[in-house]
Amino acid sequence: MGNLNVLLQSAGCVSLLAAAAALLLLVLTLVSTSGRQKSPKGPPGPRPLPVLGNLLQLDLKRPYNTLVEMSKKYGPVFTIYMGSKKVVVLAGYKAVKEALVNHAADVFGDRDVLRIVKEYNDGHGVIWSNGDSWKEMRRFALSNLRDFGMGKKACEDKIVQECQHLLGVFRDFGGHAFDTTQPVNYAVSNVICSIVYGKRFDYDDPEFTAMVDGMNRKIQLAGSPSTQIYNFFPWLGKRLPQNKEFFRLTADHGKKNLEIFRRMKESLNPLMCGSLVDAFFIRKQHLEESGVTNSHFHDENLMWTVQNLFAAGTDTTAATLRWSLLFMAKYPDIQEKVREELSRVIGERQVQVEDRKNLPFTDAVIHETQRLANIAPMAIPHRTSQDVTFRGYFIEKYTTIYVLLTSVLYDESVWEKPHSFHPDHFLDKDGKFVKNDAFMPFSAGRRVCLGESLARMELFIFFVTLLQHFRFRPPAGVSEENLDLTPRVGFTLSPTEHMLRALDCM
């Protein structure tokens, strides 16, 4: 009532109208104050600027590094603004696990679609989709990846076959230094191609090499500052030449896939389904014949599901394999320990997946490569599917969530030497392999990489086969210390351009 008296006195009480106006002002003041007092508390964070938000505080080439530093000040759950877009960042093993695995995982399981992706993909495929379409396409993709070999002996045979082609390419360099990027990309891509398209391609097939090289370039562009500018200021970003290149590559990839689909459809035999694309055609045809008109099995979902699998099934595994060879050249003592274990356990015979349990040090080296390589430092953006209170902070429905996987893989409370190549992270005192729950290179929860088992199989067989046949060294005249471990700028982290020698040991 004190506030009311003050207001009435200030109005002079000269009329009923003045008193009513003063009373209304008081009510509005109390409502406003009450609203502020009861509004849910959101995660803390740096003060944003109008329009720009916190963009000027970020290293746009490597934003994950800036976000890790911010987490040290604001905690494992904090807010930033990318332009006018509100983003909640999750940092550290405990917070990420709690959100994605323990704490109503579905709440944090939607996908936030980047603006540059929306320009050409209207919620199709398995990576940038949500809702029923995502569920249906993920279920179909996972089922058919398994049907056509993922995790089975048939897939192991395909990888072994591709290893022989890759060994031949490496031998052709005769011990001279070369860039591993293209041959490794082509070999790894052929494994997913054999499942998706039902065939492998020659490494000099222009259609195949254009798709793989174009995909590699797109992923690099997707992490560039120009693409990030487009995502938050499209009116400005669309003028930048790198973004024009991104869209051109996207269109080219689509045209090449349409041509492959046309040829596959012409030769389709429903009684001899030999690939994921064949299975899609057959399912689509069956639904149409049954009179189903609202199916998710349509041409756009085929196009983007295939492109998603092609990119995801090539980039991260190939980049990790290239990191593993670079680490072996950088740390020759570790390379020799791997080779000694391989020689002692399997000798010169072809490695098999079942050998993994008898190769603890080799397995630890592969895991440590995945951890330190930190291929997807920020994962792909998530989004909340509903309002949620998380660790005492209120996060609204449809809020963009950045899952800072780099802070999990480098969490100082988990890893003894988080920023060093240290295979002992995965070995006990007796030299036996041990798992670590903070090992999340494939993310976690409902959006965990659906090709995880395929990637694990590929990394093991490719890495072991290459180390059986070659010693990897820096170029002549270059010391191990001078090998650069700085990743290139990109949506995923590949090694910067480098040369290695593969010295034949057999």
N, C-alpha and C positions, 0 to 999 in steps of 0.2 A: 504493500500500500504506500510505502514511502515514495517509490518511483511514481506512483499515480499522483500523489500530492504535488510532487515537484512539477510534473507535467501540467497539472491543472493550474498551478500558480503561474507557470511560465506562460500559459494561455491567457491569464488575467481573469478567467471565469466570466468574461463579459457576455457570454451567450451560451446557450445550450449547444449550439453548433461547435463552438470552440472546445467545449468540454468533450463532446463526442469525438472530435478530431483528435484531441489529446489521448482519449481512451483507446481509440483505434491505433494510434502510434505506439502506445504502450503494449497492446496486444501483439502487434507485429514484432516489436522488439523482443518480447518474451518468447514468442514462437521461434524467432530466428535464433535467439540465444539457446533455447531448449534444443533446437535441431542440431546446433553445433555441439552441444554437450553430449547428445546421444548418438551422433553419427559414428558408425563403426570406424575403428582405427585401421588404416591401411598400412602396408609396409613402408618403412622409411626410405629415404633416398636423397640424392642431391637435388637442389632447387633447380627447376627447369627454367629456361628462357622462353618468352613468348615465341610461338611458331617453330623455333629451332629445338625446343626441348633441351636435352642434354647432349645433342649431337656434337657440339664443339668440345665436349669433354672426352669424347671417344676417339681412339685410334681407329679410323674407319677401315684401315687395311687389316688390322688384327684386333677387333673390338673385344674379343674374349679376354685379352690381356688386361685391358682397362677394367672390364667387369670384375675380374678376379681381384684387382686392387681395390675396387669399390666395395667388394664384399668384406674386405678386411676392416673397413670403416663402418659400414651399415649393417653387417651381419649376413647370415645365409639366405635371408629372404628380404629383398629390397626392390624399390621401384625406380625405374628410369623412364624418360620420355624420349622416344625416337621421333623427333618432330613433335606433332601433337598426339602421337600414338602412345598410350600408356602400356608399359611392359613391366611385368614382375619377373625378377631374376631369381632362380634357385641355385645356390652354390654349396658345394661340399657334399660329401658322401651321405651324411645323415639326412640332410634336408631333401636331397634328390630321391633317395630311397623311400623316405617317408611319403613324398608326394606321388611318385610313380608306382610304387609297389604296395606300401602299407596303408596309406591314408586315402581311402576312396579313390583308388587309382583311376577310375573312369572319369572322375571330375577333372583331372589334368590330362585326359587322353585324347581330346579333340586336336585337330590340326589347325594351326593358324596359317592361312595361305598368303604368301607374299604377293604384293601387288603385281610384280612383274610376271608372276606365274598366272595370276588371274587373267592377264591379257590374252593368254592363248589356251588356258585349260580351265574350263568351267566346272571344277569339282569332280573330275574324272580320274580313273586310275587307282593306285593303291597308296601313293605317298601324300598327295595334296587333296585328298577327299575326306569326307565325314559322313556320318549317318549310315543309312541303309546301303547306299552305293559302296561306301568304303568296306562295310562288313561283308557284302556279297563278293566284291572283287578280291579282298584279302583272302576270304575263305576259298574262292576259286583258285587264286594264284598259289596259295600254300598247298592245297590239295594236289594240284597238277605238278608243282615243283617236285612233290614227293612221288607222284605217279611216274614221272619221267626221270626219276633217279636220285633226287636230292636225299642224301643220307643213306644211299644204298650202294651195293656193289657196282651196279650199272653206271652210276655217276663216278665212282672211283675209277672205273675203267676209262671213262671219257677224260678225266683229268690226267691219268697216266699217259694216254695217247697224246694229249696236248703237250705234256712234258717232253716227249720225244721230239716234237716239232721245235719246241723252244730250245732244247739242247743243241739241235742242229744249227739254229740261228746263232747261238752264242759261239759255237765252234767256228763258224764261218768268219768270225773276226780274228781268229788266229792269235789270240792273246793280246791284240791291240785294244786300246781304250775305246769304248763306245758308250752311247747314251742308251740306257736300258728301257727308256719310257715306252717306245712303240712296240718292241717285241714282247715285253711283259704285258702291256695293255691288250695286245692282240691275242696272246695266249689265254689270258684270264677271260676275256670277252667271249672267246670261242666256247668256253664251257657253258656259259649261260645261253649262248646262241644255239648250242646243240639241244638244249632243253626247250627254249622258246620257239625257235624256228625249225628244230629237228635236223640241223646240219651245222657243220663247222665250215669256216671260210679259209681260203688260202691267205697268207699274210700279205700278198701283193694284189688281192682282189680290190679293185678301186672302189666298189660300192661299200664293201666292208670297212676298208681303211678310212674312207671318208666319214662313215658313221662314227667309228671309234675316235678318230682324231677330232671330229667336230664335237662329240660329247665331252671329250677331255677339255677342249677349249671353252665350252659352255660352262662347265663346272668352275673353271678358273674365273671366268667373267662374272659368274653369279656371286662370288665373294668380293668383287672389286668395289671400291668406293663409288664408282659411277652407278652400279646396280643398286646400291643402298640409297643413293640419292633418288633414283627412280622410285624405289619403294615408298619413300616418304614425300617426295616432291615430283610426281610424274610429269607435270607440266614442264619442269626443268630437265628431268632425267631423260626424256624421250629425245632431246636434242643431242645427247652425247653419242659419239660414234661407237663406243663400246657396246652401248645398249642396242643400237641398230644392228651391230654384228650379232648380238645375242639372239635377236628375233630372226635374223636371216638364217642362222644355224638351226634354230628351232624349226623353221619352215622347211629347210632342206632335209632335216632328219625325218620329218613327217612324210615328205614326198617319197623318200627312199623306202620307208616302211610300207607305204601304200602300194608301191610297186612290188615289194616282196609279198604282201598280202594277196595281191592280184594273182601272182604266179601260184601261190600256195592254194588259193581257192580253186583255181582251174584244175589242179591235180588232186584235190581233196577226195579221199576215199573214206567214208564214214566207218568202214569195217577195219581200217588200218590207221587209227589215230596215232600219229607219230610225234606230236609236239603240242605245246601249250596253245599255240595259235589254232591248230587243227581242233583241239578240244573246245575252244571258244566258238569256232564256226559251227561245230556240231551242236553245241548247247543252244546257240542262238537260233539255228535252224529248227531245232526241236521245239523251242518255245513258240516260234512263229507259227509252226504247223499246229500247235495246240491252241492257238488263238490268244496267246498272252501278248498284250499290247504295251504293258508298262514295265517291261523287264529292264534290268540294268545291263543286260547283254546286248549292247549296241555298238556301233562302229567307233564312237568316241571313246568308250571305255576300253575297247580292244586296243586302240591306238595308244592311249596313255598308260594302260597297264603294261603293255610291251615296252614302251619307252622307259617307264620307271624301272622295270626289271633289267633292261639292257644297261641303263646308267648305273643303278645300284649294284648290279651284278658284275660290273667291270671296275668302276672307279675306286671304291674303297679297298677292295681286295688287291687290285693291282698296285695301288699306292702303298699299301702295307707291305707287299712283297718287295717292292723297290726299296722301301725303308730297311727291310731286313738285310738286303744285300749291301746297302750302304753302311749299316751298323757293323756288318761282318768285316768290311774293308776298314772301317774306322777302328775296330777293336779286334785285331788279329789273334790275340790270345784267346778270346772267347770263341772266335771262329775255329781255332784249332781244337778247343775242347769239344765243340759240336762235332767236328769231323772225327775226332777220336772215339766219341760215343757211337757215332754212326758206323764206323769201321768195326768196332768191337761187337755191336749188337746185330747189325743186319748185313755188314760186309758190302759186296757189290750187287746183291740182288735188288730187285725193284721193291721199294718201300711200300707197305700197305698201311691202311688206317689203323689196323689192330696193333701195329708196332708202337703206336704212340705211348701206350702204358709202360713200355720198356725203355723209353727214351726221355727220362724226366728232365735232363738238362736241356735237350733240344726243345722240348715242350715249353720249358720255362723261358727260353730265349725267344720263342715265337710269341708267347704271352707278353713278355717284357717289350717286344717290338710294338705290339698293338697298344700297350699302355703308353709308352713314351712317344710313339708317333702321333697319338692324339688326333686321329684322322678327322673326327667330327667334333671339334671343341665346343660347339654350341648346339649340337644336334640340329634337328629341324624344328622350327618353332611349334610349340604346343599352344593350346587355348583351353580355358576352363569351360566346361559344359553347363555349369550352374554356379550360383553364389556359394562361396565356401569360406569358412574360417580356418586358417592354417597357421599353426604355431602362434596363435593369438592375434593374427592379422586377418582382416576382412578383405577378400579378393572377389571382385564382382564377376558375374557370368560374362563370358566372351572376352575375358582379359587375356592378352597375349602373354605366354609364359616362355621365357628362355631357360632351358635346362643346360646349365654350364657343366658339361661333361668333363671339360678340362680340369675343373676344380675337384672333380671326383678322382680322376686318374692321377692327379698330382697332389691329392689331399695329404698334407704333412702329418696329419694325425693317424694316417693309415699306412703310408709307405715310408720305409726307412730312408731311402734316398730318392725322393720324388722326381728330381730333375736330372738324374743320372741313369745310364743304361746299366741296370743292376738285376740280372736274372735271379739272384737269390731272393728277390721279392716273392718268388713262386716256388721256393725250395725250403724244406725243413732242415734241421740240423744233420739229418742223415742223408740229405741229398735227394729226398723223395719229393715229387711234385705236390704242391698244396694249392688249393683254390683260394681266392680272395673275393669276398662279396663286393668289394669296391671296384672290381674289374668290370667296367661297363662300356667297352668300346662300341657295343651294339645297342646302347641305350637300355631301357628296361620298361616293364609294364606292358600295357596293351599295344603300344607303338614300337615295341622292340623289333629289330630288323628281322623280317620274315625269312631272309636267306642266311641266317646265322650259321646253321649247320653246314650249309654248302660252303660258306666262306672259310669256316674252320677246317673243313676237309681239304679245300684248295690250298690254303696257306701251308698246311702240314706237308702235303705231297709235293707241291712245287718247291718249297724251301728245302726239304730233305733231299729231293732228287738233284737239285742244283748244287747243294753242298757236297753230295757224293761225288760229283763229276768235276767241280771247279773249286779253285781257291780264288777269292775275290780280293783284288788289290786296287789301290789308287792308280791313276795314270803314271807312267814312268816320270820320275823326277818330282813327284808330288808326295809329300809325307802324309801319314794318317792324320796328324794333327791339323793339317790344312783342309781336310774334307769338311765341307760346310754342312751343318745339320739344321740350318735355318729353313723352315718350310716356305714354300712359295705362297703368295697370296691367292686365296681361292675359297670357295664354299666348303671344300674339304682340303685337308692339308697334305699335299704331296711334297716330296723333296724338291728343292730347287734344282734347276738343270745341272747335271754333273756327269762325269765320265768314270767308268770303271773298267778294269781288265778282268776277264774271266780266264784264268790259267788252267788248262785242261790237266786233270790229275789221273785220268784213267787211260 
